[in-house]
């Protein structure tokens, strides 16, 4: 697929999507949002891809909305329409992906750029990364899913702190807060993210898909509902040929078959 603002690369079962507007720290314009959405939808239909890494070109991950792009719009431009028609479909398309999505955060993830990172299934940061809910600094409120993702990762008090002050977290602070799962030196960030992606790609894709479905529903379900969902998804998983093959291989390796 030909894109102008992102790079989509394949290496066997792994895919890498790189935000590619480094001259503006990969800030979002409408074209880049639309191209990300298109890429996610294409990946969702690709049964060969088993893991996806998203990252940014140059020294930034994503600086959020390109404000110069906003200022170039006419007086009838609507920010709510822009969010509903562009940002929201992109976030939902990423979250709908059946494969694990790893954000390799190489630099600043600000505003909607932080939201984009939070929408991934996990985040690995370089020591140069920083995370900030920059919306309040220009008189706006969080969007693109930050109000949903952030409290679930760091708790309501910390989420309010970050959203209301707009202060930046370093990579190490983000690690302690639970926003990222590991921090690595900047030169090896992509290698580290691809190693994790490669490991995840060896796991059962059907199990990964069901794990993602389960974890998505946990925030809006009761314990009783989650117990029932676990039982249903476990039953589905146990009926797959893959389950039988993996159990047979485990028993053969342990000498019990």
N, C-alpha and C positions, 0 to 999 in steps of 0.2 A: 504494500500500500504506500502511496506517495503522500507525504506530509511536508509542510513547510515550517511548522513551529515545534514539532516534536520529532524524535527519532524512535522508531520501533524496530528492534533487532531480535532475531531468533538465533538460538544456539541449541539445537536439539530440542529437548523438552523445556528449555528455559527461554523466557522472553524478557527483554529490558525495554522499558519506555523511559526516554529521557526528555524532559522539558528542555527545549532548545531555543531559548531567547536569552542567551547569556549576557548580552549588552544591557539588558534591563533586569538582570537577576531573575530571569525566567518568570517575570510577572505575567499574569493572565490577561490576554485580550480575548475577544469573542472567538477568534479563529483558533487559538490554542485550546480553549475550553471545548469547542466543537470537535477538534481533532482528537483530544483525549477521549471524549465520549465515543466517537466513532471507533477508535482503537480498542477501547474496553469492550464494546459490543462485538467487534470482530474476534477478539480473544475469547469471549464467552462461548463463541460457536466453534472454536478451534479445539478439537479433542486431543491434539498432540501436545499442547502447552500444559505443563504440569506445575509451573511456578512463574511468578512475575515479579520483577524488581522495577520500582519506579524511582527515578533520581533526577537531578538537575545538572545541566551543562555548566561548566565554568565554576565560579566560586560561590554561587548561591543555589539553594534548592528551589525556592520559589518565594518571591517577595510579595505575593498576593495580587490583588487587582492592579492592573496598569492604570494609574490615575490619569496619565496623559491620554490614554485611549478613551476614558470616560469624558474628559473635557472636550474631546473632539466631536462628541455626539451632540445632536441638536437639543433644543430646549424641551422637546417632547420625550426625550429619553427617560425611561423609568427604571430605577434601580431594582424595584421589586420584580418587574417583568424580566429584567436581566437575570436575577437570581433564579426565578421560577423556570425560565426557559433555557438557561445555560448552565449555571452552577449546579442546581439541584439534579438535573438529569445526569451530569458527569459524576457526581458523588454516588448516586444510586447505581449507575452503571458499574462503577468500581466495586461497590459493595455486593453487587449481584454476581461477580465473577466466582466461578466454582473453585478456582485454584487459589493457593495462598498468595497474598500480595505483600511484598516487603518494601517498605520505603527506606531507601538508602539516603539519609539526609546529610548532604555534603556541606551545607552552609546555612544561611538564614532561611527559616521557614516562618513567614510572617503573614498575619491575616488569613486570607483564604488559602495561602500556601501552607500554613500550619494546619488548617482544616483538611487540606488535601493529604498531608502526611498522616493525620489522625484517622483518616478513612481507610488506611491500609490495615492489614491484619497485624502487622508488627513493624517496628521501626528500629533501624540500626543507624547510629549517628557517628559522624566523624568528630574528632575533638574540636573542630572548627564550627560545628553546627550551633545554632541558637534558635530558640522557639519563642515567638511572641504573638500574643493576640493584639495586633496593632490597631484594631478597629476603633477603640476608644480615643486613640490619639488624633483621629480626624472626625470625632463626634459621631461615630457609628457604633453599631452593636455587632456581635459575632454572627457570622452566617456560614453557609456551606457545611453545616453539620457540627461546627465547634461546640454549640450549646448542648448537643447531644453526646458527642464523643468525650469531651474534656471532663465533665463531672464524673463520668463513669471510670475514667482512668485515674484521676487525682482526688476525687471527692468534691463535694459542693463548695466547701470553704476555700480550698486552693483554687478551684476553678473561678470563683468570684474574684479572688485576689488577682489572678492573671488577666481576667477579662476587664476588670475595673481599673487596674493600674496600667495595663499594657506593657508591663516590665518584661524584659527578656530573661529566659532561662538558658544557662549554658548547657552544653551536652551532659556534663556531669550532674548538674542540677536536675535535668530532665530524666536522667537515669534514676536518681534517688526518688523522684516524684512518680516514677512508673510510666512515664511517657515513652521512653525507649527501653529496649531490653539489653542493649549493649552499646558501648562506645569504643571506637577503634581509631588508630592513627589515620589521618586523612588519606595518605597515599594508598592504603590498603582497603579503603571503605568498599569500593565496588567488588573487589575480590572477596571480602568477608561476606557481603550481601549475597553474592553468587554462590558462595559455599553453602550458606544457609538454604538458599533456593534449591541448590542441587540436592541437598539432603532431603528437603521436603518433597522434591520431585520423585524420590525413591519410595515415598509412602503411598499407600492406597489412595488414589484420587477420589474414589467413592467415599471412603472414610473421611478424607479431608473436607469434601463437599458437605457431608452430614455434620461434621464438627462445626463448620462455619454456620450452617443452618441452626444448629443447637445454640451456639453462643449468641447469635443474633436475637433469638427469641427469649433468652434468659432474662433480659431487662424488663420485659413486659409481661412475664408469666409468673404465676404462683409456683410454690414448690410442688404442689400436686400436679400442676400442668407440665412442669419440667420432668417430673418422674414419668408421666405418661408419654411425653415426647421421647425421652431416653429409651423407653421400652419399645416404642414404635420404630425409631430409627435403628436401634440395635437389632430388631427383628428383620428389618429390611437389609441391613448390612450382612447379617448371618446367612441370608439366602443367596448371596452373590457367589458366582464361581471363584472370584478373587479370594473371598474368605476361606473357602475350602482349600484352595491351592496354598494359601499362606499357612493355614493350620497344618496341612500335610507336610509342608517344608519345615515348619518348626518342630513337629514330632519326629521327623526323619533326622533332623540335626541333633535332637536331644536323645536319639536312640530309642524312642518309645514307639516307633513304628517301623 
